[in-house]
Amino acid sequence: MRNSSKRGSASEPAGKARKPPRARLDERLADAKKFLLPTYKREPVVMTHGQGAYVFDSTGKKYLDFLGGIAVNALGHAHSRIVKVIRREAARAIHLSNLYHHAFQGPLARKLAEWSGMDRVFFSNSGTEAIDGAMKLARLLGRPPGESAATPARKHRFLALENSFHGRTFGAVSVTATEKYRLPFAPLVPGVEFVRFNDAADLEAKFDDTVCAVLLETVQGEGGIYPVSEAFWDRARALASRHGALLIADEIQCGLGRTGRYFAYQKFAAKPDIVLIAKPLAGGLPLGAILTTEAVASRVSPGMHGTTFGGGPLACAVALEFLSVVEEEKLLENIRARGEELREGLSKLTSQFDFVREIRAEGLMIGIELSREGGPFVAEAMQRGLLINCTHDFTLRLLPPFIITRAQVREFLKLFAMVLEKTPKQASASDAVDSAIPQGAVHAAARG
């Protein structure tokens, strides 16, 4: 009999229960555990594909993605226009090197200049590489024209903000305030001092003619979704101009539409000298950029800076398409509308739970600060088919794609209500010996 071995034989006793097959460890997880550098705490799940605002794992389980690859997948997964461009350009040229022009880098630079109000663009591999490049530009501009590079520069100091996160390279981690990211790699780049968040008096006290740049996230992301105040921004702009320093806006997470504007700093009247972007720029492909003024660009000459992979034809073509989708599908309007629905829904929902301390939101960049550790809530959410994450131990972070619908907002709120209700009680922030919530005191002024 054909295939009888797969169906069992006639000699088996009738009604005898068959043992379920023993679960086998996914070999891909075993390889990851054995061979990868252990830099991440990953869930033991293999994600296989995505569609729109959803991703799927190797068992077929579906998740509503409100993390978006940590603000990268702004158009969700497998967006038809992005897929089309990738397929077309991958068959033409993936990489050509920056020794030659290609069809997309110039037009992409033009479009970014139009969105930002800046004049010139340098394309990098990533956001952290953009940070390092901007720090080099600040040191370069700190030297008077014609001064010998062999002499120590008087204007060399960087002012950054407490609670900041700018990346993992040596330069970026040097201007990142969080000690757990800094201390294992000390000594770091010298000449960095941190300013209390939104404290204009502290900024002024630390600013002098040795400062070459003040570097800030317009909305702190990893730090827990804290926006810079208009008063602080205006003071930073004025002090930078007075002392001949640069104002550098890190918009790697909050830029390119995330807050409902092309750039988060566009809610202020004054512009920065340098803007840094990455995450959603190339629809999931690695691409970052430094946007700057003609005054800064005029000091740059060939050979001063460079990159191997930054600004390749495939990534730039996809980035152009991403910007076009945001414009043509009027996604800024959707970001603002869905963001307001989320804020209102979360305010009503979380008022029922006394462990929710505060909701902070700009567009689709949302932080929910808890008095309990956030990790168990993230785990419970994943069990229920919802992807979120926790930053600074006590803040749940939401970074949904720009394309989410009203129905998906309702779906999220329903799932999140169950997460808040069903997550077992954990230690509160006040109980923790080494709590991550000194940030709450640091940011008290920001909430007032």
C-alpha positions in Angstrom: 0.0 0.0 0.0 1.3 3.4 -1.0 2.4 5.7 1.9 1.1 3.2 4.5 4.2 3.8 6.6 3.2 7.5 7.0 -0.3 6.7 8.0 0.4 3.8 10.4 -0.1 0.1 9.7 -3.2 -2.1 10.0 -1.6 -4.0 12.8 -1.6 -1.0 15.2 -4.2 -1.5 18.0 -7.3 0.5 17.3 -7.7 3.7 19.2 -4.1 3.7 20.5 -2.9 7.3 21.0 0.2 8.2 19.0 2.9 10.1 20.7 3.4 13.7 19.4 6.7 14.3 17.7 9.4 15.5 20.0 10.0 19.3 19.6 13.4 19.8 17.9 15.5 22.8 18.6 15.7 25.0 15.6 19.2 24.6 14.2 19.3 28.2 13.3 18.9 29.2 17.0 21.6 26.7 17.9 24.0 28.2 15.4 23.2 31.7 16.7 23.9 30.7 20.2 27.1 29.0 19.4 28.6 31.3 16.8 27.3 34.9 17.3 28.9 37.4 19.6 26.5 37.7 22.5 25.7 41.4 22.2 21.9 41.0 22.2 19.3 39.4 24.4 17.2 37.8 21.7 13.9 36.0 22.1 14.2 32.3 21.0 12.0 33.0 17.9 13.0 33.0 14.2 11.2 35.7 12.3 10.7 34.8 8.7 8.8 37.5 6.9 6.5 40.5 7.2 3.6 42.2 5.4 2.5 45.7 6.2 2.4 46.3 9.9 2.7 42.6 10.7 5.6 40.1 11.0 5.5 36.3 11.1 7.7 33.7 12.8 8.8 30.3 11.7 5.8 28.7 13.3 3.4 30.9 11.4 2.5 33.1 14.4 1.5 36.6 13.5 2.7 39.8 15.4 1.5 43.4 15.2 4.7 45.3 14.8 4.8 48.4 17.0 8.6 48.5 17.2 9.2 48.8 13.4 12.8 47.4 13.5 13.5 50.2 16.1 12.1 53.0 13.9 13.6 51.6 10.6 10.6 50.0 9.0 8.6 53.2 8.6 6.7 51.8 5.6 6.1 48.5 7.3 7.3 45.2 5.7 7.3 44.3 2.0 5.9 47.6 0.8 5.2 47.1 -2.9 6.9 50.2 -4.2 10.1 49.5 -2.1 10.2 45.9 -3.2 9.8 47.0 -6.9 12.8 49.4 -6.7 15.0 46.8 -4.9 14.3 44.2 -7.5 14.9 46.6 -10.4 18.1 48.2 -9.0 19.6 45.0 -7.6 19.7 43.7 -11.2 21.5 46.8 -12.3 24.2 47.9 -9.8 24.3 47.3 -6.0 27.6 49.0 -5.5 29.9 51.2 -7.6 32.0 53.1 -5.1 32.1 56.8 -4.4 34.9 57.3 -7.0 32.0 57.6 -9.6 28.6 59.3 -9.8 25.5 57.2 -10.1 21.9 58.1 -11.0 20.5 58.5 -7.5 22.9 60.1 -5.1 22.6 63.7 -6.4 18.7 63.6 -6.7 18.5 62.1 -3.2 20.7 64.8 -1.8 18.5 67.5 -3.5 15.4 66.0 -2.0 16.9 65.8 1.5 18.0 69.4 1.2 14.5 70.5 0.3 13.0 68.6 3.2 15.5 69.9 5.7 16.4 73.4 4.7 20.1 72.3 4.6 22.5 72.8 1.7 24.8 69.8 1.4 24.7 66.0 2.1 27.2 63.3 2.9 25.9 59.7 2.8 27.2 57.2 5.4 26.6 53.6 6.2 24.7 54.2 9.4 23.6 56.7 12.0 26.5 56.1 14.3 28.9 56.7 11.4 27.0 60.0 10.7 27.6 61.0 14.4 31.4 60.4 14.0 31.5 62.3 10.8 29.7 65.3 12.3 32.1 65.3 15.2 35.0 65.4 12.7 33.3 68.4 11.0 32.9 70.2 14.3 36.6 69.8 15.1 37.5 70.9 11.6 35.3 74.0 11.9 36.8 74.7 15.3 40.2 75.5 13.7 40.6 78.9 12.2 41.2 78.6 8.4 44.9 78.2 7.7 45.8 77.0 11.2 48.3 74.1 11.2 46.7 70.7 11.9 49.8 69.9 13.9 48.8 72.3 16.7 46.3 71.3 19.4 43.0 72.9 18.6 41.7 75.3 21.3 38.1 74.9 20.2 37.6 71.1 20.6 35.0 70.5 23.3 31.6 68.8 22.8 28.6 69.5 24.9 26.0 66.7 24.9 22.9 66.0 27.0 22.4 63.8 30.0 20.3 60.7 29.2 21.5 60.9 25.6 22.2 58.0 23.2 24.1 58.6 19.9 25.5 55.2 18.9 28.1 52.5 19.5 31.3 53.7 17.7 34.0 55.4 19.9 33.0 58.9 18.9 29.3 58.2 19.3 29.6 56.4 22.6 31.8 59.3 23.9 28.9 61.7 23.5 26.4 59.1 24.9 25.7 59.9 28.6 24.5 56.5 29.8 27.3 55.0 31.8 26.5 51.4 31.0 27.3 52.1 27.4 30.4 54.2 28.2 32.3 52.9 31.1 33.4 49.5 29.7 35.3 51.2 26.9 36.9 54.1 28.8 39.0 56.1 28.2 36.9 57.6 25.4 37.3 60.6 23.1 38.4 63.5 25.4 36.7 66.9 25.6 33.1 65.8 26.2 30.9 67.3 28.9 27.2 66.5 29.7 24.5 69.1 30.3 21.4 68.6 32.3 18.4 67.9 30.0 16.5 71.1 29.1 18.5 73.1 31.6 19.5 76.3 29.8 21.3 77.7 32.8 23.5 74.6 33.0 24.2 74.8 29.2 25.2 78.4 29.5 27.5 77.7 32.5 29.4 75.0 30.5 29.6 76.9 27.2 32.7 78.9 26.3 34.9 79.5 23.4 36.6 76.1 23.6 33.3 74.4 22.6 33.2 73.3 19.0 29.6 71.8 19.1 26.6 71.1 21.1 25.1 67.8 20.1 21.5 66.8 21.0 18.6 64.5 20.0 15.7 66.7 19.2 13.6 64.0 20.9 15.6 61.6 23.0 14.7 58.1 21.9 16.7 55.4 23.7 16.5 57.7 26.8 12.7 57.3 27.0 11.0 59.7 24.5 11.9 63.1 25.9 11.5 66.2 23.6 13.9 69.1 23.8 12.1 72.2 24.9 11.9 75.3 22.7 13.6 77.4 25.3 16.5 75.0 25.5 16.8 74.8 21.7 16.7 78.5 21.3 19.4 79.0 24.0 21.6 76.3 22.4 21.3 78.0 19.0 22.1 81.4 20.4 25.1 80.2 22.4 26.5 78.2 19.5 26.3 81.3 17.2 27.9 83.5 19.9 30.8 81.2 20.5 31.4 80.1 16.9 30.3 76.5 17.6 27.9 74.2 15.7 24.5 73.1 16.8 24.1 69.4 15.7 20.7 67.8 15.7 20.7 64.0 16.0 17.4 63.0 14.2 18.4 59.4 13.5 15.3 58.1 15.3 13.0 61.1 15.4 13.6 62.5 11.9 12.2 61.8 8.4 8.5 62.0 9.5 8.5 60.1 12.8 7.0 63.1 14.8 4.6 64.2 12.1 7.0 66.7 10.5 9.8 66.0 8.0 12.2 66.8 10.9 11.5 67.2 14.6 13.5 70.5 14.8 11.1 72.1 12.3 8.7 72.9 15.2 11.4 75.5 16.2 12.1 78.7 14.4 15.9 78.4 14.4 17.7 75.8 12.4 20.7 73.6 13.3 24.1 73.6 11.5 24.1 69.9 11.0 21.3 67.3 11.0 22.0 63.5 11.3 19.6 60.9 9.9 19.5 57.2 9.2 17.0 54.5 10.4 14.1 54.7 8.0 15.9 56.5 5.2 16.4 53.5 2.9 13.5 51.4 3.8 15.5 48.9 5.9 18.7 49.0 3.8 21.8 50.5 5.6 22.0 54.2 4.9 22.7 57.3 7.0 23.4 60.9 6.1 24.9 64.2 7.4 23.0 67.2 6.2 24.7 70.6 6.7 25.0 74.2 5.6 27.1 75.7 2.9 29.2 77.4 5.6 30.2 74.1 7.0 30.6 72.4 3.6 32.9 75.1 2.4 35.7 73.9 4.8 35.6 70.3 3.4 37.9 69.2 0.6 38.5 65.8 -1.0 40.2 63.2 1.2 39.0 64.7 4.5 36.3 62.2 5.0 34.9 59.2 3.2 33.0 55.9 3.3 33.1 52.7 1.3 29.4 51.6 1.4 27.6 54.9 2.1 25.4 56.2 -0.7 25.5 53.2 -3.0 23.0 53.1 -5.9 20.6 50.5 -4.5 20.3 52.2 -1.1 19.9 55.7 -2.6 17.3 54.5 -5.2 15.2 53.0 -2.3 15.7 56.1 -0.2 14.3 58.3 -3.0 11.3 56.0 -3.3 10.8 56.1 0.5 10.7 59.9 0.5 8.3 59.9 -2.5 5.9 57.5 -0.7 5.9 59.7 2.3 5.0 62.7 0.2 2.5 61.0 -2.3 0.7 59.0 0.2 0.4 61.9 2.6 1.9 59.9 5.5 2.7 62.9 7.6 -1.1 63.4 8.0 -1.5 59.8 8.9 1.3 60.0 11.4 -0.3 62.9 13.2 -3.8 61.4 13.1 -2.8 57.9 14.3 -0.4 59.4 16.8 -3.3 61.4 18.3 -5.5 58.4 18.4 -2.8 56.4 20.2 -2.2 59.1 22.7 -5.9 59.5 23.5 -6.5 55.7 23.6 -3.5 55.2 25.8 -4.5 58.0 28.2 -7.9 56.4 28.7 -6.5 52.9 29.0 -3.6 53.6 31.3 -5.6 55.7 33.7 -6.9 52.3 35.0 -3.4 51.2 36.1 -1.6 53.0 38.9 1.8 51.7 37.8 1.6 53.9 34.6 3.5 57.1 35.5 3.4 59.1 32.3 2.8 59.0 28.5 5.1 61.0 26.3 4.5 61.2 22.6 5.3 63.1 19.4 3.6 61.7 16.4 4.4 57.9 16.2 7.2 58.1 18.8 5.6 57.1 22.1 7.0 56.3 25.6 4.9 54.8 28.4 6.8 55.2 31.7 6.0 52.6 34.3 6.8 52.3 38.0 7.5 48.6 37.4 10.2 47.1 35.2 9.1 47.0 31.6 10.8 43.7 30.5 7.9 41.5 31.7 5.4 43.7 29.8 7.4 43.3 26.6 7.5 39.5 27.1 3.7 39.4 27.7 3.1 41.5 24.6 5.1 39.1 22.5 3.2 36.2 23.8 0.0 37.9 22.7 1.3 38.8 19.3 2.5 42.4 19.8 6.0 43.7 19.4 7.1 46.6 21.6 10.3 47.2 23.6 11.5 48.7 26.8 14.2 51.4 27.2 15.9 52.6 30.4 14.3 49.6 32.2 11.0 51.4 32.9 9.8 53.0 29.7 7.8 51.0 27.1 8.7 52.4 23.6 6.3 52.3 20.6 7.6 53.0 17.1 4.9 51.8 14.8 5.2 52.2 11.0 3.9 55.3 9.3 1.3 53.3 7.4 -0.7 52.0 10.4 -4.5 52.3 10.1 -7.2 53.3 12.5 -8.2 49.7 12.8 -4.6 48.7 13.7 -4.6 51.4 16.4 -7.7 49.8 17.9 -6.1 46.3 17.6 -3.0 47.6 19.4 -5.1 49.1 22.2 -7.0 45.9 22.7 -3.8 43.8 22.9 -2.1 46.3 25.1 -5.0 46.4 27.6 -4.5 42.7 28.0 -0.8 43.1 28.4 -1.2 45.7 31.2 -3.9 43.5 32.9 -2.2 40.1 32.7 1.5 40.9 33.3 2.5 39.6 36.7 3.5 42.3 39.2 7.2 42.9 39.3 9.5 45.1 41.4 8.7 48.8 41.2 11.2 51.5 40.3 11.2 52.6 43.9 12.1 49.1 45.1 15.0 48.7 42.7 18.4 49.2 44.3 20.0 50.2 41.0 17.0 51.8 39.3 17.2 53.4 35.9 14.8 56.1 37.1 17.2 58.7 38.2 16.3 59.9 34.7 12.8 60.8 36.1 14.4 63.4 38.3 16.7 64.6 35.6 13.7 65.2 33.3 11.4 66.7 35.9 11.8 70.1 34.2 10.9 68.7 30.9 7.5 67.6 32.2 6.6 70.9 33.7 
